[in-house]
Amino acid sequence: MNLFDIIRYNVEFFFQDVEEIGSSDVSCCVNAVIRDYAPLTVQFASTPTRREIRRAVNAAIREFLPDD
C-alpha cells in the first residue's frame, strides 16, 4: 500500500454518501491519512508535509465526488 492508496481509501471512507464537506471533515481525513501512512515512512529520508497531504486529499475529493 502506498500513500495514494491510503488517500483514496480514506476519501472513500469519509466522504461516501455525504452531501456537504466541511474543512473539519477534510482535517479528519488528513489526520487519518497521516496516521495510516506514518508506519510506512520509517525507512524514508523525507516524507510529505501535512500541507502536501491535504492538497492530495483535496484533489482526491474532487475526483471522487460526482459532478452535479
N, C-alpha and C positions, 0 to 999 in steps of 0.2 A: 504494500500500500504506500502511495506517495502523497505529497501534500495536496495535489489536485483531487485525488480520490477522496481524501478526508474532507476537503471543502465541499465537494459535490454531495457526499453522504450527509454532512451536517446541514447544508442548504435544503436538501430534500426533506430531512427530518424536521427542521424547524419551520419550514415555510410551506409544507404540503397543506393544501386546503385552508389557507388563510386569506382574508380579504384585504387587510391592511398590514403593512410592515412599518414599525417604528424604529427609531435609532437604537432604542434599548433592546429590541429584538435582534437587530444586527449585532450589537455588542455581545449578547448572549451566545450567538452563533460563533462569533470570532473567538470568544473565550473557550468554547468547546473545541474549535479547530486547534487552538494553541495547546489545550490540554491533551488532545489526541495525538498531535504531531510531536510534542516535546520529547517523548521517549525515543523517537526515531532519529533525533538530531544529535545524539551523544557523540557520534563519530565525525560530525561535520565541524569544519573550522568556523563557518559562519552560517547563520540562519536568518530567515526573513524577519523583518521587523513587524511589529503589530500593525503599523500603517500599511505595509505591503500586503499582509494577510487580509486586512479589512478591504483593501482595494480588490483583491482577488475574490473575496466573498461577495462584494457588491456586484462584480462582473458576473459571477455565477448566478446571483439572484436575478439579474437582468436576463440571462439566458434561460433560466428555469421558469420564470413567470410567463404565462401565455400573454400574447398581445391582445388587448381588448379593443 
